[in-house]
Amino acid sequence: MKISTSIIIASGVLALAACNKKSPGDNQASAIEANASNEAENVTAAGENKADNIMNAAENKADAIKNESKNEAAEIKNDAKNEAAAVKNSASNSSSNTTETKTTTKTEKK
């Protein structure tokens, strides 16, 4: 009786151990699933990186255009200030010359 009970228990343990082991087909299927999951994650990451690069390039281009327009506006303002200063100087010189001419003419007439 002891021997048959031991054999039955040993058979049960062997059966349980056999159930827990994966077959080569199960192992291969698990590997295929893991590889597919990794590949999908890589494709997603690559797409996100490409999208980020496109966004960064667009932001850089927008910043460059903004800077260019600011520089152009500053140049226009400076040109206008210089032109206005030149007109003021010209007007000032004209009125100075007119005053000098009037003074000279009055002195000469005496």
C-alpha positions in Angstrom: 0.0 0.0 0.0 2.8 2.3 0.8 4.4 1.7 -2.5 1.3 2.3 -4.5 0.5 5.5 -2.5 4.0 6.7 -3.2 3.7 5.9 -6.9 0.4 7.7 -7.1 1.8 10.8 -5.4 4.9 10.7 -7.6 2.7 10.4 -10.7 0.7 13.4 -9.6 3.8 15.5 -9.0 5.1 14.5 -12.4 1.8 15.4 -14.0 1.8 18.8 -12.3 5.3 19.5 -13.4 4.5 18.5 -17.0 1.5 20.9 -17.0 3.7 23.9 -15.9 6.3 23.4 -18.6 5.8 25.2 -21.8 6.1 23.4 -25.0 8.6 24.6 -27.7 5.6 25.8 -29.7 4.4 27.9 -26.7 7.8 29.3 -26.2 8.0 30.2 -29.9 4.6 31.8 -29.8 5.6 33.9 -26.8 8.7 35.0 -28.5 6.8 36.0 -31.6 4.3 38.1 -29.5 7.2 39.8 -27.6 9.0 40.6 -30.9 5.8 42.0 -32.4 5.2 44.1 -29.3 8.7 45.5 -29.4 8.5 46.2 -33.1 5.2 48.1 -32.6 6.7 50.2 -29.8 9.7 51.0 -32.0 7.5 52.1 -34.9 5.4 54.3 -32.5 8.6 55.8 -31.0 10.0 56.5 -34.5 6.8 58.2 -35.5 6.7 60.3 -32.4 10.4 61.3 -33.0 9.7 62.2 -36.6 6.7 64.3 -35.5 8.7 66.1 -32.9 11.4 66.8 -35.4 8.9 68.3 -37.8 7.4 70.4 -35.0 10.8 71.7 -34.0 11.8 72.5 -37.6 8.5 74.4 -38.0 9.0 76.3 -34.8 12.6 77.2 -35.8 11.4 78.4 -39.2 8.6 80.5 -37.6 11.1 82.0 -35.2 13.5 82.8 -38.1 10.7 84.5 -40.0 9.7 86.5 -36.9 13.2 87.6 -36.4 13.7 88.6 -40.0 10.5 90.7 -40.0 11.5 92.4 -36.7 14.9 93.2 -38.2 13.3 94.6 -41.3 10.8 96.7 -39.3 13.7 98.1 -37.2 15.6 98.9 -40.3 12.6 100.8 -41.8 12.2 102.7 -38.5 15.9 103.6 -38.4 15.8 104.7 -42.1 12.7 106.9 -41.3 14.5 108.5 -38.3 17.6 109.2 -40.3 15.5 110.7 -43.2 13.5 112.8 -40.7 16.7 114.0 -39.1 18.1 114.9 -42.5 15.0 116.9 -43.3 15.2 118.7 -40.0 18.8 119.5 -40.5 18.1 120.7 -44.1 15.3 122.9 -42.8 17.5 124.2 -40.0 20.3 125.0 -42.5 17.9 126.7 -44.9 16.5 128.9 -42.2 20.0 129.7 -41.0 21.1 130.6 -44.4 18.1 132.8 -44.9 18.8 134.6 -41.6 22.4 135.1 -42.6 21.4 136.4 -46.0 19.0 138.9 -44.5 21.6 140.0 -41.9 24.2 140.4 -44.6 21.8 142.3 -46.9 20.8 144.7 -44.2 24.4 145.4 -43.3 25.4 146.0 -46.9 22.6 148.4 -47.4 23.8 150.7 -44.6 
